[in-house]
Amino acid sequence: MEKELLHGIDSPTHLKGLSLAELKQLAQELRDLIIGTVAKTGGHLASNLGVVELTLALLYCYNPPFDKIIWDVGHQVYPYKLLTHRRQRFSTLRSFQGISGFPKRSESVYDMFGAGHSSTSISAGYGFAKARDLKQLNHHVLSIIGDGSITNGLAYEGLNNAGQDSQTDFTVILNANEMSISKNVGSISLYLNRVITSKYYNRIKNDIMKRIKSFPEGGESIYKLLRRIEENVKGIILPANLFEDMGFRYIGPIDGHNLQALITTLNNIKRLKQPKLVHIITKKGKGYAPAEQDPTTFHSAKPFVIETGTFIKKSGMSFSKAFGRTMVLLSQHYQNIVGVSAAMVDGTGFKAYKEQYPERFFDVGIAEGHALTFAAGLAAEGYKPIVAIYSTFMQRTFDQLIHDIALQNLPVVVCMDRAGLVGEDGPTHHGVFDIPFTMMVPNMVVMAPKDEEELKDLLYTAYFIKQPCSLRYPKGGTGKGLSNEFPRKIPLGEWEVLTEGRDVALLAVGSCVQTAEKAAENLQAAGVSTMVVNCRFLKPMDEALLQRLAEQNMPIITLEEGARMGGFGMHVLERCRQMGRQAGGTALALPDRFIEHGKRDILLAKYGLDADAVVKQTLALLGKPLSEHESKSSR
């Protein structure tokens, strides 16, 4: 029986004395531990299983934190964390106050650059490389990026800049696995696949390099001639090599699961003091059959049974599924509706729509900014584009939203999934900034449904609005589901009074509506008559209802699962001030800080957005004592 190796590996230095056979054994132990942990905690599985050998080779050949290893997106760093002093805390992965599922500079000196969004590693890595040169140091800098992430324009801005600097030692490792979250699309993906499959080119290239080695030293002119021959061979057998044309020395493709090949290549390229790109081929989910067969589902996995790959808790109707069903329904009646996704087909609920209306669906890849400007072009020609992107990734589209859509008042509908706190993925993925940055944009209509049925109604309503619209909704669902009724059109700006009251008004947005209703029940038991309002339109506001509240001089409390600074509550309070109302008011929202990872209910309680906290805040605003009965949780 083989002796377990992983329990004795706490640092990259412990890898240096291992044999190739031991490294292969360690790769299996890493996979076993990752599968076992993610099966309990949930997390990113397929991407991590795909980079086990690459991680081992990097840490075997290089010496972080002296050498700088920068991961793109960061959802594949579990093997890296396990081998860099975090193995003993790995069971706390993604849990409240546990280790993050992404690189995090404050967590470890080995995490050079934090990343939860794609395509940042090349630009950041080049910055690290130039900083090293300015300091006259001699360490290595490596940026890892996937073939999904490299479809984003930011990656090419970095390549274009770094490739012009022929004297800078900088390595980009392109990990091609044909997947981002959904299947990769676009010409870049097709180009990389042509490189991967061209065995003839790689065989001829290797023959040429062997011939180079056989020439006497000092034959600079002969070397240059052979380099030109190599380029000509590439031009005959392949399209022009994009990366070499951009100034990078191209090496590959290499089997990313062949440890010997990876180690040999990484050791050899250390002597090349220039920008270079190493192209490796890996398989997402490697070593776990269910993840290999369905890497999309196992990209971000819920807890599952290891033996079968079945998820322990099946999800019911979610806002994402409600969105997808509504898209299919509306497209049956309105031929000018088109759907746009940025490599999030399954996650946003677009899968059924794509299958039913393939000619009216466009997946643009990891290119959120392009998605919005592309949609603006469609809208300018009379189509009704409905773009679905996670709230956190919408942050990358701010200029396109303003300059290309809102400034021209084009009727694009932007649906922001995963709005609010998303839990264990943490600050890189919480969708807490979309309310401030959409409300501040002229011409924008900003909406948030209280449940799945209202999402259907608001999406239907948005079809008839001849200006830009945003629609935000959280991860998961309310449990209410969808009816079979055709959606109804809601008057623009009209709020919904769910319960009448005389003492205080709770003005709630989206996911906070159910919280407000629970808080109102507890307040009723405490003798407080509470009005609950579903503020489904954040912009424009229901001026008539606000005026009514001003005339009644009723205290108001706003609730939103988003940033307080510039949020809905601050806008409401300012509007009330303009109306000259005298009654008190407060805005309950998330503080001016980045919110850590942890289960959503824990975070809501910590930051005063659960029902119990709302009860306490309301009683404090009304100047009422908090009795033992009133302080009980509303759950």
C-alpha positions in Angstrom: 0.0 0.0 0.0 1.4 3.4 -1.0 2.2 5.8 1.7 0.0 8.9 1.6 1.9 11.9 0.5 -0.4 14.9 0.7 -0.5 15.0 4.5 3.2 15.8 4.5 3.0 18.5 1.9 2.4 22.0 3.4 4.6 24.0 1.1 5.8 24.0 -2.5 9.4 23.3 -1.2 8.1 19.9 -0.1 7.5 19.0 -3.8 11.1 19.5 -5.0 12.4 16.1 -3.9 9.5 14.0 -5.2 9.9 11.6 -8.0 7.7 11.6 -11.1 5.8 8.6 -9.8 5.3 10.3 -6.4 4.0 13.5 -8.2 1.5 11.3 -10.1 0.4 9.8 -6.8 0.1 13.2 -5.3 -2.1 14.3 -8.2 -4.6 11.5 -7.4 -4.6 12.4 -3.7 -5.3 16.0 -4.6 -8.2 15.0 -6.8 -9.6 12.7 -4.1 -9.5 15.4 -1.5 -11.0 18.1 -3.7 -13.8 15.8 -4.8 -14.5 14.7 -1.2 -14.5 18.3 0.1 -16.6 19.8 -2.7 -19.1 17.0 -2.4 -19.8 18.3 1.2 -19.4 22.1 0.8 -20.2 22.7 -2.9 -17.9 24.7 -5.0 -16.0 24.8 -8.3 -15.2 21.2 -9.2 -14.6 20.6 -12.9 -12.1 23.5 -13.4 -10.0 22.5 -10.4 -9.8 18.8 -11.4 -8.5 20.0 -14.8 -5.5 21.9 -13.5 -4.0 19.4 -10.9 -1.0 18.4 -13.0 -0.4 22.0 -14.2 -0.4 23.2 -10.5 2.0 20.5 -9.5 4.3 21.3 -12.4 4.3 25.1 -11.6 5.1 24.6 -8.0 7.7 21.9 -8.8 9.5 24.2 -11.3 9.1 27.6 -9.7 9.5 29.1 -6.3 6.5 31.2 -5.2 6.0 33.6 -3.5 9.5 34.7 -4.9 8.3 33.7 -8.4 4.9 35.2 -9.2 2.0 32.9 -10.3 -1.1 34.7 -11.3 -4.4 32.8 -11.9 -7.1 34.1 -14.1 -10.7 33.9 -12.8 -9.4 32.0 -9.9 -12.0 29.3 -9.7 -9.3 26.6 -10.3 -7.0 27.4 -7.3 -8.1 24.6 -5.0 -5.0 22.4 -5.8 -2.8 25.6 -5.4 -4.3 26.4 -2.0 -3.8 22.8 -0.8 -0.1 23.0 -1.6 0.5 26.5 -0.2 -0.1 26.2 3.5 -3.9 25.9 3.5 -4.4 22.1 3.4 -5.4 22.0 7.1 -8.0 24.7 6.6 -9.4 23.3 3.4 -12.5 21.9 5.1 -13.6 25.5 5.7 -13.6 26.2 2.0 -16.2 28.9 1.1 -17.7 28.8 4.6 -18.2 31.9 6.7 -14.8 33.0 8.1 -13.2 30.1 6.2 -10.8 30.2 3.3 -12.0 31.7 0.0 -12.8 29.8 -3.1 -10.8 32.3 -5.1 -7.3 33.8 -4.9 -7.2 36.4 -2.1 -4.2 38.6 -1.3 -5.2 39.0 2.3 -5.4 35.3 2.8 -1.9 34.2 1.7 1.3 35.6 0.4 1.1 32.9 -2.3 -2.1 34.6 -3.7 -0.4 37.3 -5.8 -3.6 38.8 -7.3 -7.2 38.4 -6.4 -9.6 37.4 -9.2 -13.2 36.2 -9.5 -13.8 37.8 -12.9 -12.2 36.6 -16.1 -9.4 37.8 -18.3 -7.3 39.9 -15.8 -4.2 37.7 -15.4 -2.3 38.9 -18.5 -2.6 42.6 -17.8 -1.9 42.1 -14.1 1.0 39.7 -14.8 2.6 42.2 -17.2 2.4 44.7 -14.4 4.2 42.4 -12.1 6.8 41.7 -14.7 7.5 45.4 -15.3 7.6 46.1 -11.6 10.3 43.4 -11.3 12.3 45.0 -14.1 12.1 48.4 -12.5 13.3 47.0 -9.2 16.1 45.1 -11.1 15.1 41.7 -9.7 15.2 38.4 -11.5 12.2 36.3 -10.5 9.8 34.7 -13.0 6.2 35.9 -13.6 3.6 33.6 -15.0 0.0 34.3 -15.9 -2.5 31.4 -16.4 -5.5 32.0 -18.6 -8.2 29.7 -20.0 -9.4 29.6 -23.6 -12.7 30.9 -22.4 -11.2 33.9 -20.6 -9.0 34.7 -23.5 -12.0 35.5 -25.6 -12.5 38.7 -23.6 -11.1 41.9 -25.0 -9.1 42.7 -21.8 -6.9 39.7 -22.4 -6.0 41.0 -25.9 -5.2 44.4 -24.5 -2.7 42.8 -22.2 -1.3 40.6 -25.0 -0.9 43.5 -27.3 0.9 45.6 -24.7 3.2 42.8 -23.4 4.0 41.4 -26.8 5.6 44.7 -27.9 8.1 44.4 -25.0 10.5 41.9 -26.4 13.0 42.3 -23.5 10.6 41.4 -20.7 10.7 37.9 -19.3 7.0 37.1 -19.0 5.1 33.8 -19.4 1.5 33.3 -20.3 0.1 29.7 -19.9 -3.0 29.2 -22.1 -5.1 26.4 -20.7 -7.4 25.2 -23.4 -10.2 22.9 -22.3 -12.9 24.1 -24.7 -15.0 25.3 -21.8 -15.6 28.5 -19.9 -18.8 27.9 -18.0 -20.8 27.1 -21.0 -19.2 25.7 -24.2 -16.7 28.1 -25.7 -17.9 29.9 -28.8 -16.4 32.3 -31.3 -13.5 32.5 -33.8 -10.8 32.5 -31.1 -12.0 29.2 -29.8 -12.1 27.8 -33.3 -8.6 29.1 -33.9 -7.2 27.4 -30.8 -8.9 24.1 -31.8 -7.2 24.2 -35.2 -3.9 24.7 -33.4 -4.6 21.8 -31.1 -5.5 19.4 -33.8 -2.6 20.2 -36.1 -0.3 17.4 -35.4 1.6 17.9 -38.7 2.7 21.4 -37.7 3.9 20.3 -34.3 5.9 17.4 -35.7 7.5 19.6 -38.4 8.3 22.3 -35.8 10.0 19.7 -33.5 12.1 18.4 -36.4 13.2 22.0 -37.2 14.2 22.6 -33.6 16.3 19.4 -33.6 18.1 20.6 -36.7 18.8 24.0 -35.1 20.5 22.2 -32.2 22.8 20.4 -34.6 24.3 23.5 -36.1 27.5 24.9 -34.7 27.3 27.7 -32.2 27.5 31.2 -33.4 25.5 30.6 -36.5 23.2 33.6 -35.9 22.3 34.1 -39.5 21.5 30.4 -39.9 19.4 30.5 -36.8 17.4 33.5 -38.2 17.0 31.7 -41.5 15.6 28.6 -39.7 13.3 30.8 -37.7 11.9 32.2 -40.9 11.5 28.7 -42.3 9.5 27.8 -39.1 7.3 30.8 -39.6 6.7 29.8 -43.3 5.8 26.3 -42.2 3.3 27.8 -39.8 1.9 29.9 -42.6 1.5 26.9 -44.9 0.0 24.5 -42.4 -1.9 26.8 -40.0 -3.4 30.3 -40.1 -1.0 33.0 -39.1 0.1 32.3 -35.6 -1.8 35.0 -33.7 0.4 34.9 -30.6 3.7 35.0 -32.5 2.4 37.9 -34.5 1.6 39.7 -31.3 5.2 39.2 -30.1 5.0 36.1 -28.0 7.2 33.0 -28.5 4.6 30.2 -28.9 5.3 26.8 -27.4 2.8 24.0 -27.7 0.3 22.6 -27.7 1.3 20.3 -24.8 -0.7 17.6 -23.0 -1.7 19.4 -19.7 -2.1 16.1 -17.9 1.4 14.8 -18.8 3.5 15.8 -15.8 6.9 15.0 -17.4 6.1 17.1 -20.5 4.9 20.0 -18.4 8.0 19.9 -16.1 10.4 19.6 -19.0 8.7 22.5 -20.9 8.5 24.8 -17.9 12.2 24.2 -17.0 13.3 24.8 -20.6 11.4 28.1 -21.1 13.1 29.7 -18.1 16.1 30.6 -20.3 13.9 32.4 -22.8 14.0 36.0 -21.6 11.1 37.3 -23.7 7.3 37.2 -23.7 6.3 33.6 -24.3 3.0 31.7 -24.4 2.8 28.0 -23.5 -0.3 26.4 -24.9 -1.5 23.3 -22.9 -4.5 21.1 -23.4 -6.5 19.9 -20.4 -9.9 18.3 -19.7 -12.3 19.9 -17.3 -13.4 17.4 -14.6 -10.4 15.2 -15.2 -10.4 12.1 -12.9 -14.1 12.2 -11.9 -16.4 10.7 -14.6 -19.6 12.7 -13.8 -17.6 16.0 -14.0 -15.8 14.9 -17.2 -19.2 14.1 -18.8 -21.0 17.2 -17.7 -18.4 19.9 -16.9 -21.0 22.7 -17.1 -23.1 21.2 -14.3 -20.0 20.5 -12.2 -18.5 23.9 -12.9 -20.1 25.3 -9.7 -21.5 22.2 -8.0 -23.9 21.9 -5.1 -23.2 19.1 -2.5 -23.4 15.7 -4.2 -23.1 12.0 -3.7 -19.6 11.0 -4.9 -20.5 7.5 -6.0 -23.2 8.6 -8.3 -22.6 12.3 -9.0 -26.2 13.1 -8.1 -26.9 16.3 -6.2 -28.1 16.0 -2.6 -30.6 18.8 -2.9 -32.4 19.3 -6.2 -33.4 22.9 -6.9 -37.0 23.8 -7.7 -38.2 26.7 -9.6 -35.6 29.5 -9.5 -35.7 33.0 -10.9 -33.3 31.8 -13.6 -35.7 29.1 -14.7 -38.6 31.5 -14.6 -36.7 33.8 -16.8 -35.9 31.1 -19.3 -39.6 29.9 -19.5 -40.8 33.5 -19.9 -38.4 34.1 -22.7 -39.8 31.0 -24.6 -43.4 32.1 -23.9 -42.9 35.7 -25.0 -40.9 34.7 -28.1 -43.8 32.6 -29.3 -45.8 35.8 -29.6 -43.2 38.5 -30.5 -40.9 37.7 -33.4 -38.5 40.6 -32.7 -37.3 39.3 -29.3 -33.7 38.0 -29.4 -31.7 36.6 -26.5 -28.1 37.5 -25.7 -25.8 35.7 -23.3 -22.1 36.2 -22.3 -21.0 32.5 -21.9 -23.7 31.9 -19.2 -26.3 29.9 -21.2 -27.2 27.4 -18.5 -26.6 29.7 -15.5 -29.0 32.4 -16.7 -31.7 29.9 -17.7 -31.2 30.5 -21.5 -30.8 26.8 -22.3 -34.4 26.0 -23.3 -34.6 29.2 -25.3 -31.4 28.5 -27.2 -32.8 25.0 -28.1 -36.2 26.3 -29.2 -35.0 29.5 -31.0 -31.4 28.9 -32.0 -31.6 31.5 -34.8 -32.7 34.2 -32.3 -30.2 33.4 -29.6 -26.6 34.7 -29.4 -23.9 33.6 -27.0 -21.0 36.1 -27.5 -18.6 34.4 -25.1 -16.9 36.0 -22.1 -17.4 39.5 -23.5 -19.9 41.3 -21.4 -19.2 44.8 -22.8 -19.5 43.4 -26.4 -22.8 41.8 -25.4 -24.4 45.1 -24.5 -23.1 47.0 -27.6 -24.0 44.1 -29.8 -27.5 44.3 -28.3 -27.6 48.0 -28.9 -27.0 47.4 -32.6 -29.8 44.9 -32.7 -32.1 47.4 -30.9 -31.2 50.1 -33.4 -32.5 47.9 -36.2 -35.9 47.2 -34.5 -35.2 44.1 -32.5 -35.9 43.7 -28.8 -32.7 42.3 -27.3 -33.0 40.7 -23.8 -29.5 40.3 -22.3 -29.0 38.0 -19.3 -25.8 38.5 -17.3 -25.0 38.0 -13.6 -25.1 41.2 -11.7 -21.4 41.0 -10.7 -20.4 40.7 -14.4 -22.5 43.6 -15.3 -20.0 45.8 -13.5 -17.8 45.3 -16.6 -20.3 47.0 -18.9 -20.8 50.4 -17.3 -19.6 52.5 -20.3 -21.5 50.4 -22.8 -24.7 50.8 -20.7 -24.3 54.6 -20.6 -22.7 55.4 -24.0 -24.1 52.7 -26.3 -27.5 52.1 -24.9 -28.8 54.8 -22.5 -27.4 57.8 -24.3 -29.1 56.7 -27.5 -32.2 55.6 -25.6 -32.2 52.1 -27.2 -34.8 49.6 -25.8 -32.4 47.0 -24.6 -33.5 44.9 -21.6 -30.7 43.9 -19.3 -31.6 41.0 -16.9 -29.2 40.8 -13.9 -29.3 37.3 -12.4 -27.6 36.7 -9.0 -28.4 40.2 -7.7 -27.8 40.7 -4.0 -25.7 38.4 -1.8 -24.8 35.2 -3.5 -23.2 33.5 -0.5 -20.1 31.3 -0.6 -18.5 32.9 -3.7 -18.0 36.1 -1.8 -17.1 39.7 -2.7 -16.1 39.0 -6.3 -19.5 37.6 -7.0 -22.0 39.4 -4.7 -24.3 41.4 -7.0 -24.6 44.5 -4.7 -23.7 47.4 -6.9 -26.2 47.2 -9.8 -28.8 49.3 -8.1 -26.6 52.4 -7.7 -25.0 52.1 -11.2 -28.3 51.6 -13.0 -30.3 54.2 -11.1 -27.8 56.9 -11.8 -28.0 56.4 -15.6 -30.5 58.7 -17.5 -33.3 57.0 -19.5 -33.0 53.7 -17.5 -36.0 51.9 -16.1 -34.9 49.8 -13.1 -37.1 46.9 -11.9 -36.9 44.1 -9.3 -39.6 41.4 -8.9 -40.7 40.0 -5.6 -41.1 36.5 -6.9 -41.0 34.4 -10.0 -44.5 35.3 -11.2 -43.7 39.0 -11.0 -40.5 38.4 -13.0 -42.7 37.1 -15.7 -44.9 40.1 -15.6 -42.1 42.6 -15.5 -40.3 41.0 -18.4 -43.5 41.2 -20.3 -43.9 44.8 -19.3 -40.3 45.6 -20.4 -41.1 44.4 -23.9 -43.4 47.4 -24.3 -41.1 50.0 -22.7 -39.4 52.0 -25.4 -36.3 52.8 -23.4 -33.5 50.9 -21.7 -34.6 48.6 -18.8 -32.8 46.7 -16.2 -34.4 43.8 -14.2 -32.6 42.4 -11.2 -33.4 39.2 -9.3 -31.5 36.9 -6.8 -30.0 33.5 -7.0 -32.4 30.7 -6.2 -36.2 31.2 -5.9 -39.0 32.0 -3.5 -40.7 28.7 -3.7 -43.8 30.2 -5.2 -43.1 29.2 -8.8 -44.9 30.2 -12.0 -48.5 30.0 -12.9 -49.8 29.0 -16.4 -51.4 32.4 -16.9 -50.2 34.7 -19.6 -48.2 37.6 -18.0 -49.9 40.9 -17.3 -48.6 44.4 -18.1 -47.8 46.5 -15.0 -48.2 50.3 -15.2 -44.8 51.9 -15.4 -43.6 53.0 -11.9 -46.5 51.5 -10.0 -45.7 50.0 -6.6 -47.8 47.3 -4.9 -49.2 47.8 -1.4 -49.2 44.3 0.1 -50.6 45.2 3.5 -52.0 48.5 4.8 -50.8 50.0 8.0 -50.9 53.3 9.9 -47.7 53.4 12.1 -44.8 52.7 9.7 -44.2 51.8 6.0 -41.7 49.2 4.9 -40.7 49.9 1.3 -39.0 46.7 0.1 -37.2 45.9 -3.1 -37.2 42.4 -4.7 -35.7 39.8 -2.4 -36.5 41.9 0.6 -40.2 41.9 0.1 -40.7 38.5 1.8 -38.4 39.8 4.7 -40.6 42.8 5.1 -43.7 40.7 5.2 -42.2 38.5 7.9 -41.1 41.5 9.9 -44.6 43.0 9.6 -46.1 39.9 11.1 -43.8 40.2 14.2 -44.5 44.0 14.4 -48.2 43.3 14.4 -47.8 41.0 17.4 -45.9 43.9 19.1 -48.8 46.3 18.4 -47.3 48.1 15.4 -49.5 48.5 12.4 -47.2 48.2 9.4 -47.7 49.0 5.7 -45.7 46.7 3.4 -45.0 48.0 -0.1 -43.4 46.1 -3.0 -41.3 48.7 -4.8 -41.0 46.7 -8.0 -40.0 49.8 -9.9 -36.9 51.5 -8.4 -36.9 54.0 -11.2 -39.3 55.6 -11.9 -40.7 55.6 -8.4 -44.4 55.6 -7.5 -44.7 59.4 -6.9 -48.4 59.1 -6.0 -47.7 56.6 -3.2 -44.7 58.6 -1.9 -46.9 61.7 -1.8 -49.6 59.8 0.1 -47.0 58.7 2.7 -45.8 62.3 3.0 -49.3 63.5 3.6 -49.9 60.9 6.2 -46.5 61.8 7.7 -45.8 58.1 8.2 -42.2 57.0 9.0 -40.7 54.9 6.3 -38.0 52.2 6.2 -36.5 51.0 2.9 -35.1 47.6 2.5 -32.8 46.5 -0.3 -30.2 43.7 -0.8 -27.6 46.0 -2.3 -25.1 48.8 -1.5 -26.6 51.6 0.6 -24.4 54.3 -1.0 -26.3 55.6 -4.0 -28.9 52.9 -3.5 -32.7 52.9 -3.7 -33.2 53.9 0.0 -31.0 57.0 -0.4 -32.9 58.0 -3.5 -36.3 57.6 -1.7 -35.2 59.6 1.4 -33.9 62.4 -0.8 -37.2 62.4 -2.7 -39.1 62.5 0.5 -37.0 65.5 1.7 -37.8 67.3 -1.6 -41.5 66.7 -0.8 -41.0 68.4 2.5 -42.1 65.4 4.6 -41.2 65.7 8.3 -41.6 62.1 9.5 -38.4 60.0 10.1 -37.0 57.5 7.8 -34.1 55.1 7.4 -32.5 53.1 4.6 -31.6 49.5 5.4 -29.0 48.2 2.9 -25.5 46.8 2.8 -22.7 49.0 4.3 -20.0 50.8 2.3 -17.6 47.8 2.3 -17.0 44.6 0.4 -19.0 41.8 1.9 -17.2 38.5 2.8 -18.2 35.0 1.8 -20.6 32.9 3.8 -24.1 31.5 3.7 -26.6 34.1 2.6 -28.7 33.9 5.8 -25.6 34.4 8.0 -24.6 37.5 6.0 -28.2 39.0 6.0 -28.3 38.6 9.8 -24.8 40.1 10.2 -25.7 43.2 8.1 -29.2 43.8 9.5 -31.2 42.7 6.6 -33.1 39.7 8.0 -36.6 40.0 9.5 -35.5 40.1 13.1 -33.1 43.0 12.4 -35.9 44.9 10.5 -38.2 44.5 13.6 -35.5 46.0 15.8 -34.8 48.9 13.5 -38.5 49.7 13.2 -39.1 49.7 16.9 -36.0 51.9 17.4 -37.3 54.3 14.8 -40.7 54.5 16.5 -39.1 54.9 19.9 -40.7 51.7 21.2 -38.9 49.3 23.7 -37.7 46.0 22.5 -39.3 43.4 24.7 -38.2 39.7 25.0 -41.2 38.7 22.9 -40.4 41.3 20.2 -36.8 40.2 19.9 -37.5 36.7 18.9 -36.4 35.7 15.4 -39.1 35.8 12.8 -38.1 32.5 11.2 
